[in-house]
């Protein structure tokens, strides 16, 4: 058994209304993602002990990132929230290759953006925190991850020679 490094679990997003026009994208400069599955349960006291009656599980996905000046996905997600539009969310495990090249094991969800918070302290980077309220339980499958999204570097190697225009 091996542990999974946090950088190997990524999330991609897309407003559902954009599904025929654009590919899903990651948020830039993600610091942390989270997924919470919670179930409320009513209890009934009996002479033999407590009986529990669980409700349906609720799933919430969160993301905190440093705001990139040209991160168009943030704008699309803000518009989706303001217009009560569904978004698509993919949770992808880069440690689990799929059945074909360029694909990884993941879970597909449809959700609503339930909270967006922008924090801009005077002495640090502006951060965006987003919360997604998931509908249903999601569906597992193989997710296509473009090669450029796997490159974690902020820039690529450049040689010492003069750069051509």
Rosetta blueprint (number, residue, H / E / L):
1 X L
2 X L
3 X L
4 X L
5 X L
6 X H
7 X H
8 X H
9 X E
10 X E
11 X E
12 X E
13 X E
14 X E
15 X E
16 X H
17 X H
18 X H
19 X L
20 X L
21 X L
22 X L
23 X L
24 X L
25 X E
26 X L
27 X L
28 X L
29 X L
30 X E
31 X E
32 X E
33 X E
34 X E
35 X E
36 X E
37 X E
38 X E
39 X L
40 X L
41 X E
42 X E
43 X E
44 X E
45 X E
46 X E
47 X L
48 X L
49 X E
50 X E
51 X E
52 X E
53 X E
54 X E
55 X L
56 X L
57 X L
58 X E
59 X E
60 X E
61 X E
62 X E
63 X E
64 X E
65 X E
66 X E
67 X L
68 X L
69 X L
70 X L
71 X L
72 X H
73 X H
74 X H
75 X H
76 X H
77 X H
78 X H
79 X H
80 X H
81 X H
82 X H
83 X L
84 X L
85 X L
86 X E
87 X E
88 X E
89 X E
90 X E
91 X E
92 X E
93 X E
94 X E
95 X E
96 X E
97 X E
98 X L
99 X L
100 X L
101 X L
102 X L
103 X E
104 X E
105 X E
106 X E
107 X E
108 X E
109 X E
110 X E
111 X E
112 X E
113 X E
114 X E
115 X E
116 X E
117 X E
118 X E
119 X E
120 X L
121 X L
122 X L
123 X L
124 X L
125 X L
126 X L
127 X E
128 X E
129 X E
130 X E
131 X E
132 X E
133 X E
134 X E
135 X E
136 X E
137 X E
138 X E
139 X E
140 X E
141 X E
142 X E
143 X E
144 X E
145 X L
146 X L
147 X H
148 X H
149 X H
150 X H
151 X L
152 X L
153 X L
154 X L
155 X L
156 X L
157 X L
158 X L
159 X L
160 X L
161 X L
162 X L
163 X L
164 X L
165 X L
